[in-house]
């Protein structure tokens, strides 16, 4: 689904907080493209807003159905079929393996995932039903905020009509990192046009410096939320795509209006790193190097069952650094901009049930100073027993963490590295393209977009 989270709040303040200092900026729209604030619960309001949005984007108007559900009803609709006891145990173990590297809390209950995800959702667009669902008890009481939510979700409906969202996901969202790049385009587009509606209704014009200040404030706020998150593995899709995607798509819109936005969406950024580098306005080299790592991404470990795994990307590598390597940076941009690829695999020892996480990151050099630092859980010293060890293999950083006592023993038990294409089919089927490396119906049970 495409959903609107409460983290979109800063966009509502863009006109009101800086209006007194505005100078010249974007020109006024013609009357047919002017918004008039209305009640999103009114069918006429949905149609009128859709017509204005179509005018501004230069595309045919569509009026999707809008449904209103309670949070409880939305959770029930999106939970999917119950998992078996075996699947639930695999998920519990997977989350506990992620907890070893700071991506989830210990003993997280997988049955809570859908409810936890919907705790931050105020509305979503269903790709399966081609409809907008607004969560009635999401505490969006301000009429201006409710209007902006409607515009945001209508943009997703327009995206689907013009670009066929499921096709974009099938083609581009083949790993978490690539999914993050695509979602930054789609959420950035929706967030931008929603912010533009607020600016239009406020009757103000914004300078480039006003927009730059807004992006800085918004991104700083989201980075603080990410640093405080207890569940970064779940929260990343409700944080990064909005705050960083809106700046990327603003640059595309400024470069070519709707054509620029459409061009960026149909040729999406391939990674978090590419989004952070900004809209290039020209063909850009691929920055996601996971395909090169795939030839030797996975450890051969006899006696272990692989639970799941995937390419995590630098957003979650940063979360790991913050929580296990005592990194003081909100985002270690300089080091992470030099990371080409990664693959994390969670495993369970067949005899004892002990869990292990093996995370290979290429290359090692940028992260070694952060990993080998005071306060870090990781040790590079083979003579020091530890539950967290860091080793260098063929210039790549290999992190091994275990619920047992000796991660070095796990590392020494690795007899080789195998290609992703030859790995256990069950694990590939649970790959990270669905959302977070676990059975898709738990995390993305229906085709819905924030």
Buried (B, 14 or more C-beta within 10 A) or exposed (E): BBBBBBBBBBBBBBBEBBBEEBEEBBEEBEEEBBBEBBEBEEEEBBEBBBBBBBBBBEBEBBBBEBBBBEBEBBBEBBBBEEBEEEBBBBBBBBBBBBBBBBBBBEEBEBBEBBBBBBBBBBBBBBBEBBBBBBBBEBEBEEEBBBBBBBBBBBBBBBBBBBBEBEEBBEEBBBBBBBBBBBBBBBBBBBBBBBBBBBBBBBEBBBBEEBBEBBBEBBBEBBBEBBBEBEBBBBBBBBBBBBBBBBBBBBBBBBBBEBEBBBBBBEEBBBBBBBBBBEBBBEEBEEBBBBEEBBEBBBBEBEEBBBBBBBBBBBBBBBBBBBBBBBBEBBBBEEBBEEBBBBBBBBBBBEEEEBBBBBBBBBBBBBBBEBBBBEEBBBBBEEEEEBBBBBBEBEEBBBBBBBBBEBBBBBBEBBEEBBEBEEBEEEBBEBBBBBBBBBBBBBBBBBBBBB
